[in-house]
Amino acid sequence: MPFKARHIQLNFKKALKYAEIEDFRFHDLRHCFASWHRQSGVDRDTLAELMGHKDTRMTRRYAHITPGHLRKAVELLEKSYSEYSTNLA
């Protein structure tokens, strides 16, 4: 028996209520999917393919990076710079 959109929507709303989650739409799952994959290191082209996007600009609208991931990128750069500086000395 195929899934019906209305059935999925009703169960999704029940799950949100049970989990006490507010202000969350079914479509928000696309943002979660994209963000989690980008933060796990999946490149934008691969993610665009997974999401069915023809253009990675659309994928960028969905994939969000957290401040923690930005911090990690800066730390990697700092580590690389300090190793480079040490090698020059």
N, CA, C and O atoms as CSV, one atom per row, in Angstrom:
chain,resi,resn,atom,element,x,y,z
A,1,MET,N,N,0.845,-1.177,0.000
A,1,MET,CA,C,0.000,0.000,0.000
A,1,MET,C,C,0.896,1.248,0.000
A,1,MET,O,O,1.740,1.385,0.886
A,2,PRO,N,N,0.736,2.149,-0.957
A,2,PRO,CA,C,1.575,3.346,-1.030
A,2,PRO,C,C,1.249,4.328,0.105
A,2,PRO,O,O,0.133,4.367,0.624
A,3,PHE,N,N,2.259,5.110,0.463
A,3,PHE,CA,C,2.050,6.135,1.484
A,3,PHE,C,C,1.225,7.272,0.904
A,3,PHE,O,O,1.392,7.640,-0.259
A,4,LYS,N,N,0.343,7.820,1.710
A,4,LYS,CA,C,-0.428,8.983,1.287
A,4,LYS,C,C,0.133,10.199,2.013
A,4,LYS,O,O,0.464,10.132,3.197
A,5,ALA,N,N,0.234,11.309,1.290
A,5,ALA,CA,C,0.821,12.529,1.849
A,5,ALA,C,C,0.114,12.949,3.135
A,5,ALA,O,O,0.767,13.359,4.095
A,6,ARG,N,N,-1.188,12.851,3.159
A,6,ARG,CA,C,-1.949,13.265,4.347
A,6,ARG,C,C,-1.586,12.388,5.549
A,6,ARG,O,O,-1.465,12.886,6.669
A,7,HIS,N,N,-1.416,11.105,5.321
A,7,HIS,CA,C,-1.062,10.169,6.394
A,7,HIS,C,C,0.326,10.510,6.959
A,7,HIS,O,O,0.532,10.502,8.173
A,8,ILE,N,N,1.251,10.802,6.076
A,8,ILE,CA,C,2.605,11.165,6.505
A,8,ILE,C,C,2.562,12.460,7.313
A,8,ILE,O,O,3.194,12.564,8.364
A,9,GLN,N,N,1.812,13.449,6.817
A,9,GLN,CA,C,1.718,14.743,7.502
A,9,GLN,C,C,1.125,14.593,8.901
A,9,GLN,O,O,1.630,15.191,9.851
A,10,LEU,N,N,0.071,13.811,9.037
A,10,LEU,CA,C,-0.558,13.606,10.347
A,10,LEU,C,C,0.404,12.930,11.324
A,10,LEU,O,O,0.502,13.337,12.482
A,11,ASN,N,N,1.099,11.919,10.868
A,11,ASN,CA,C,2.054,11.229,11.737
A,11,ASN,C,C,3.248,12.114,12.091
A,11,ASN,O,O,3.773,12.040,13.202
A,12,PHE,N,N,3.666,12.938,11.156
A,12,PHE,CA,C,4.755,13.875,11.425
A,12,PHE,C,C,4.341,14.849,12.528
A,12,PHE,O,O,5.113,15.114,13.449
A,13,LYS,N,N,3.121,15.380,12.430
A,13,LYS,CA,C,2.626,16.315,13.451
A,13,LYS,C,C,2.502,15.632,14.807
A,13,LYS,O,O,2.804,16.240,15.834
A,14,LYS,N,N,2.066,14.391,14.823
A,14,LYS,CA,C,1.976,13.636,16.079
A,14,LYS,C,C,3.358,13.464,16.700
A,14,LYS,O,O,3.525,13.612,17.910
A,15,ALA,N,N,4.340,13.153,15.869
A,15,ALA,CA,C,5.709,12.957,16.358
A,15,ALA,C,C,6.270,14.256,16.939
A,15,ALA,O,O,6.934,14.237,17.976
A,16,LEU,N,N,6.006,15.381,16.275
A,16,LEU,CA,C,6.471,16.672,16.782
A,16,LEU,C,C,5.834,16.989,18.131
A,16,LEU,O,O,6.498,17.465,19.052
A,17,LYS,N,N,4.545,16.717,18.229
A,17,LYS,CA,C,3.846,16.977,19.489
A,17,LYS,C,C,4.408,16.088,20.596
A,17,LYS,O,O,4.650,16.559,21.707
A,18,TYR,N,N,4.613,14.821,20.301
A,18,TYR,CA,C,5.155,13.872,21.276
A,18,TYR,C,C,6.545,14.315,21.750
A,18,TYR,O,O,6.869,14.207,22.933
A,19,ALA,N,N,7.355,14.810,20.821
A,19,ALA,CA,C,8.723,15.241,21.138
A,19,ALA,C,C,8.772,16.679,21.672
A,19,ALA,O,O,9.840,17.191,22.008
A,20,GLU,N,N,7.612,17.309,21.744
A,20,GLU,CA,C,7.508,18.698,22.216
A,20,GLU,C,C,8.366,19.649,21.383
A,20,GLU,O,O,9.054,20.521,21.914
A,21,ILE,N,N,8.307,19.459,20.066
A,21,ILE,CA,C,9.033,20.319,19.128
A,21,ILE,C,C,8.029,21.268,18.491
A,21,ILE,O,O,7.004,20.841,17.960
A,22,GLU,N,N,8.336,22.559,18.551
A,22,GLU,CA,C,7.455,23.571,17.969
A,22,GLU,C,C,8.149,24.253,16.797
A,22,GLU,O,O,9.369,24.185,16.653
A,23,ASP,N,N,7.358,24.904,15.974
A,23,ASP,CA,C,7.879,25.689,14.847
A,23,ASP,C,C,8.808,24.879,13.951
A,23,ASP,O,O,9.908,25.330,13.630
A,24,PHE,N,N,8.384,23.713,13.553
A,24,PHE,CA,C,9.176,22.855,12.671
A,24,PHE,C,C,8.254,22.302,11.598
A,24,PHE,O,O,7.217,21.713,11.905
A,25,ARG,N,N,8.631,22.491,10.338
A,25,ARG,CA,C,7.822,22.015,9.215
A,25,ARG,C,C,8.479,20.784,8.594
A,25,ARG,O,O,9.680,20.562,8.752
A,26,PHE,N,N,7.693,20.004,7.902
A,26,PHE,CA,C,8.213,18.817,7.229
A,26,PHE,C,C,9.353,19.211,6.288
A,26,PHE,O,O,10.351,18.498,6.180
A,27,HIS,N,N,9.198,20.342,5.615
A,27,HIS,CA,C,10.217,20.824,4.675
A,27,HIS,C,C,11.545,21.119,5.382
A,27,HIS,O,O,12.604,21.052,4.757
A,28,ASP,N,N,11.496,21.440,6.661
A,28,ASP,CA,C,12.724,21.718,7.415
A,28,ASP,C,C,13.656,20.508,7.448
A,28,ASP,O,O,14.855,20.652,7.687
A,29,LEU,N,N,13.113,19.327,7.211
A,29,LEU,CA,C,13.951,18.122,7.175
A,29,LEU,C,C,14.987,18.202,6.056
A,29,LEU,O,O,16.076,17.640,6.178
A,30,ARG,N,N,14.657,18.899,4.965
A,30,ARG,CA,C,15.626,19.069,3.869
A,30,ARG,C,C,16.826,19.895,4.339
A,30,ARG,O,O,17.969,19.609,3.981
A,31,HIS,N,N,16.548,20.924,5.147
A,31,HIS,CA,C,17.629,21.748,5.691
A,31,HIS,C,C,18.498,20.920,6.634
A,31,HIS,O,O,19.725,21.012,6.599
A,32,CYS,N,N,17.857,20.114,7.475
A,32,CYS,CA,C,18.609,19.247,8.400
A,32,CYS,C,C,19.485,18.274,7.621
A,32,CYS,O,O,20.672,18.124,7.915
A,33,PHE,N,N,18.899,17.615,6.631
A,33,PHE,CA,C,19.624,16.648,5.806
A,33,PHE,C,C,20.857,17.299,5.181
A,33,PHE,O,O,21.963,16.766,5.267
A,34,ALA,N,N,20.653,18.461,4.549
A,34,ALA,CA,C,21.755,19.145,3.867
A,34,ALA,C,C,22.820,19.614,4.851
A,34,ALA,O,O,24.015,19.442,4.611
A,35,SER,N,N,22.388,20.202,5.947
A,35,SER,CA,C,23.344,20.724,6.932
A,35,SER,C,C,24.159,19.611,7.561
A,35,SER,O,O,25.380,19.725,7.674
A,36,TRP,N,N,23.509,18.549,7.968
A,36,TRP,CA,C,24.225,17.432,8.595
A,36,TRP,C,C,25.243,16.824,7.638
A,36,TRP,O,O,26.351,16.477,8.046
A,37,HIS,N,N,24.870,16.696,6.369
A,37,HIS,CA,C,25.806,16.125,5.401
A,37,HIS,C,C,26.995,17.053,5.154
A,37,HIS,O,O,28.133,16.588,5.096
A,38,ARG,N,N,26.749,18.358,5.009
A,38,ARG,CA,C,27.853,19.302,4.788
A,38,ARG,C,C,28.790,19.309,5.983
A,38,ARG,O,O,30.011,19.324,5.825
A,39,GLN,N,N,28.209,19.298,7.194
A,39,GLN,CA,C,29.025,19.330,8.402
A,39,GLN,C,C,29.778,18.022,8.611
A,39,GLN,O,O,30.749,17.973,9.367
A,40,SER,N,N,29.334,16.967,7.945
A,40,SER,CA,C,30.033,15.677,8.016
A,40,SER,C,C,31.116,15.568,6.951
A,40,SER,O,O,31.833,14.569,6.890
A,41,GLY,N,N,31.235,16.594,6.114
A,41,GLY,CA,C,32.301,16.610,5.125
A,41,GLY,C,C,31.885,16.247,3.712
A,41,GLY,O,O,32.741,16.140,2.834
A,42,VAL,N,N,30.595,16.055,3.467
A,42,VAL,CA,C,30.138,15.741,2.107
A,42,VAL,C,C,30.293,16.999,1.254
A,42,VAL,O,O,29.831,18.072,1.642
A,43,ASP,N,N,30.937,16.871,0.104
A,43,ASP,CA,C,31.156,18.040,-0.742
A,43,ASP,C,C,29.840,18.510,-1.364
A,43,ASP,O,O,28.883,17.745,-1.486
A,44,ARG,N,N,29.817,19.777,-1.750
A,44,ARG,CA,C,28.589,20.406,-2.238
A,44,ARG,C,C,28.054,19.742,-3.506
A,44,ARG,O,O,26.839,19.607,-3.652
A,45,ASP,N,N,28.924,19.325,-4.425
A,45,ASP,CA,C,28.457,18.687,-5.661
A,45,ASP,C,C,27.744,17.372,-5.365
A,45,ASP,O,O,26.689,17.088,-5.934
A,46,THR,N,N,28.321,16.576,-4.478
A,46,THR,CA,C,27.700,15.297,-4.111
A,46,THR,C,C,26.373,15.534,-3.417
A,46,THR,O,O,25.389,14.847,-3.693
A,47,LEU,N,N,26.344,16.504,-2.519
A,47,LEU,CA,C,25.108,16.809,-1.805
A,47,LEU,C,C,24.029,17.302,-2.764
A,47,LEU,O,O,22.862,16.933,-2.631
A,48,ALA,N,N,24.412,18.128,-3.723
A,48,ALA,CA,C,23.446,18.604,-4.720
A,48,ALA,C,C,22.841,17.426,-5.474
A,48,ALA,O,O,21.640,17.395,-5.739
A,49,GLU,N,N,23.677,16.472,-5.812
A,49,GLU,CA,C,23.202,15.268,-6.513
A,49,GLU,C,C,22.224,14.490,-5.633
A,49,GLU,O,O,21.170,14.058,-6.099
A,50,LEU,N,N,22.578,14.316,-4.369
A,50,LEU,CA,C,21.702,13.593,-3.440
A,50,LEU,C,C,20.346,14.272,-3.286
A,50,LEU,O,O,19.320,13.607,-3.143
A,51,MET,N,N,20.353,15.605,-3.316
A,51,MET,CA,C,19.121,16.352,-3.092
A,51,MET,C,C,18.336,16.607,-4.374
A,51,MET,O,O,17.219,17.121,-4.333
A,52,GLY,N,N,18.925,16.245,-5.510
A,52,GLY,CA,C,18.229,16.444,-6.776
A,52,GLY,C,C,18.323,17.869,-7.305
A,52,GLY,O,O,17.477,18.298,-8.089
A,53,HIS,N,N,19.346,18.602,-6.880
A,53,HIS,CA,C,19.535,19.972,-7.346
A,53,HIS,C,C,20.415,19.974,-8.587
A,53,HIS,O,O,21.421,19.267,-8.646
A,54,LYS,N,N,20.035,20.762,-9.566
A,54,LYS,CA,C,20.844,20.890,-10.776
A,54,LYS,C,C,21.976,21.906,-10.571
A,54,LYS,O,O,22.982,21.879,-11.281
A,55,ASP,N,N,21.799,22.789,-9.603
A,55,ASP,CA,C,22.750,23.869,-9.362
A,55,ASP,C,C,23.118,23.890,-7.876
A,55,ASP,O,O,22.240,23.835,-7.016
A,56,THR,N,N,24.413,23.969,-7.581
A,56,THR,CA,C,24.843,23.947,-6.177
A,56,THR,C,C,24.439,25.215,-5.425
A,56,THR,O,O,24.491,25.243,-4.196
A,57,ARG,N,N,24.038,26.264,-6.147
A,57,ARG,CA,C,23.556,27.464,-5.443
A,57,ARG,C,C,22.299,27.142,-4.646
A,57,ARG,O,O,22.099,27.686,-3.559
A,58,MET,N,N,21.458,26.272,-5.168
A,58,MET,CA,C,20.261,25.862,-4.434
A,58,MET,C,C,20.667,25.060,-3.196
A,58,MET,O,O,20.077,25.217,-2.127
A,59,THR,N,N,21.656,24.218,-3.346
A,59,THR,CA,C,22.130,23.411,-2.218
A,59,THR,C,C,22.645,24.314,-1.104
A,59,THR,O,O,22.442,24.023,0.074
A,60,ARG,N,N,23.308,25.407,-1.468
A,60,ARG,CA,C,23.819,26.344,-0.459
A,60,ARG,C,C,22.695,26.956,0.364
A,60,ARG,O,O,22.904,27.311,1.524
A,61,ARG,N,N,21.507,27.085,-0.218
A,61,ARG,CA,C,20.366,27.625,0.538
A,61,ARG,C,C,19.936,26.668,1.646
A,61,ARG,O,O,19.395,27.094,2.666
A,62,TYR,N,N,20.176,25.394,1.445
A,62,TYR,CA,C,19.748,24.378,2.404
A,62,TYR,C,C,20.827,24.012,3.416
A,62,TYR,O,O,20.513,23.726,4.571
A,63,ALA,N,N,22.070,24.015,3.009
A,63,ALA,CA,C,23.162,23.536,3.871
A,63,ALA,C,C,23.711,24.679,4.713
A,63,ALA,O,O,24.274,25.639,4.188
A,64,HIS,N,N,23.540,24.564,6.017
A,64,HIS,CA,C,23.984,25.600,6.950
A,64,HIS,C,C,25.145,25.060,7.783
A,64,HIS,O,O,25.165,23.888,8.160
A,65,ILE,N,N,26.092,25.920,8.057
A,65,ILE,CA,C,27.257,25.545,8.855
A,65,ILE,C,C,27.114,26.205,10.228
A,65,ILE,O,O,26.783,27.387,10.323
A,66,THR,N,N,27.362,25.446,11.274
A,66,THR,CA,C,27.233,25.973,12.634
A,66,THR,C,C,28.490,26.748,13.029
A,66,THR,O,O,29.555,26.546,12.445
A,67,PRO,N,N,28.368,27.635,14.019
A,67,PRO,CA,C,29.559,28.344,14.506
A,67,PRO,C,C,30.655,27.381,14.974
A,67,PRO,O,O,31.841,27.679,14.829
A,68,GLY,N,N,30.273,26.242,15.526
A,68,GLY,CA,C,31.260,25.255,15.967
A,68,GLY,C,C,32.086,24.714,14.814
A,68,GLY,O,O,33.288,24.491,14.963
A,69,HIS,N,N,31.457,24.501,13.668
A,69,HIS,CA,C,32.192,24.009,12.503
A,69,HIS,C,C,33.097,25.098,11.927
A,69,HIS,O,O,34.190,24.808,11.441
A,70,LEU,N,N,32.644,26.334,11.981
A,70,LEU,CA,C,33.499,27.436,11.531
A,70,LEU,C,C,34.716,27.559,12.447
A,70,LEU,O,O,35.831,27.787,11.977
A,71,ARG,N,N,34.499,27.408,13.748
A,71,ARG,CA,C,35.584,27.473,14.716
A,71,ARG,C,C,36.610,26.375,14.441
A,71,ARG,O,O,37.818,26.607,14.498
A,72,LYS,N,N,36.105,25.172,14.141
A,72,LYS,CA,C,36.998,24.047,13.857
A,72,LYS,C,C,37.857,24.340,12.622
A,72,LYS,O,O,39.038,23.998,12.588
A,73,ALA,N,N,37.259,24.972,11.612
A,73,ALA,CA,C,38.008,25.310,10.399
A,73,ALA,C,C,39.111,26.318,10.711
A,73,ALA,O,O,40.220,26.214,10.186
A,74,VAL,N,N,38.805,27.292,11.564
A,74,VAL,CA,C,39.811,28.286,11.956
A,74,VAL,C,C,40.937,27.615,12.744
A,74,VAL,O,O,42.109,27.932,12.545
A,75,GLU,N,N,40.584,26.694,13.633
A,75,GLU,CA,C,41.600,25.981,14.414
A,75,GLU,C,C,42.529,25.173,13.515
A,75,GLU,O,O,43.735,25.117,13.756
A,76,LEU,N,N,41.970,24.547,12.477
A,76,LEU,CA,C,42.803,23.802,11.527
A,76,LEU,C,C,43.777,24.731,10.811
A,76,LEU,O,O,44.944,24.395,10.608
A,77,LEU,N,N,43.282,25.896,10.437
A,77,LEU,CA,C,44.136,26.876,9.772
A,77,LEU,C,C,45.234,27.354,10.716
A,77,LEU,O,O,46.394,27.470,10.318
A,78,GLU,N,N,44.866,27.632,11.971
A,78,GLU,CA,C,45.865,28.069,12.950
A,78,GLU,C,C,46.931,27.000,13.164
A,78,GLU,O,O,48.119,27.310,13.251
A,79,LYS,N,N,46.506,25.742,13.249
A,79,LYS,CA,C,47.451,24.639,13.435
A,79,LYS,C,C,48.400,24.551,12.239
A,79,LYS,O,O,49.611,24.405,12.400
A,80,SER,N,N,47.832,24.643,11.049
A,80,SER,CA,C,48.636,24.578,9.833
A,80,SER,C,C,49.630,25.735,9.790
A,80,SER,O,O,50.790,25.549,9.423
A,81,TYR,N,N,49.176,26.922,10.164
A,81,TYR,CA,C,50.046,28.099,10.157
A,81,TYR,C,C,51.179,27.946,11.167
A,81,TYR,O,O,52.330,28.264,10.868
A,82,SER,N,N,50.849,27.455,12.371
A,82,SER,CA,C,51.898,27.316,13.394
A,82,SER,C,C,52.923,26.261,12.981
A,82,SER,O,O,54.112,26.430,13.249
A,83,GLU,N,N,52.491,25.180,12.335
A,83,GLU,CA,C,53.431,24.162,11.849
A,83,GLU,C,C,54.316,24.740,10.749
A,83,GLU,O,O,55.515,24.467,10.696
A,84,TYR,N,N,53.715,25.538,9.872
A,84,TYR,CA,C,54.460,26.175,8.789
A,84,TYR,C,C,55.495,27.138,9.367
A,84,TYR,O,O,56.642,27.166,8.921
A,85,SER,N,N,55.081,27.933,10.369
A,85,SER,CA,C,55.987,28.902,10.997
A,85,SER,C,C,57.149,28.198,11.674
A,85,SER,O,O,58.287,28.659,11.599
A,86,THR,N,N,56.866,27.074,12.338
A,86,THR,CA,C,57.908,26.308,13.026
A,86,THR,C,C,58.920,25.762,12.024
A,86,THR,O,O,60.122,25.756,12.291
A,87,ASN,N,N,58.438,25.310,10.886
A,87,ASN,CA,C,59.333,24.753,9.866
A,87,ASN,C,C,60.238,25.817,9.248
A,87,ASN,O,O,61.327,25.502,8.767
A,88,LEU,N,N,59.797,27.066,9.259
A,88,LEU,CA,C,60.614,28.148,8.702
A,88,LEU,C,C,61.744,28.546,9.645
A,88,LEU,O,O,62.771,29.061,9.204
A,89,ALA,N,N,61.557,28.310,10.929
A,89,ALA,CA,C,62.552,28.752,11.931
A,89,ALA,C,C,63.802,27.913,11.920
A,89,ALA,O,O,64.720,28.162,12.700
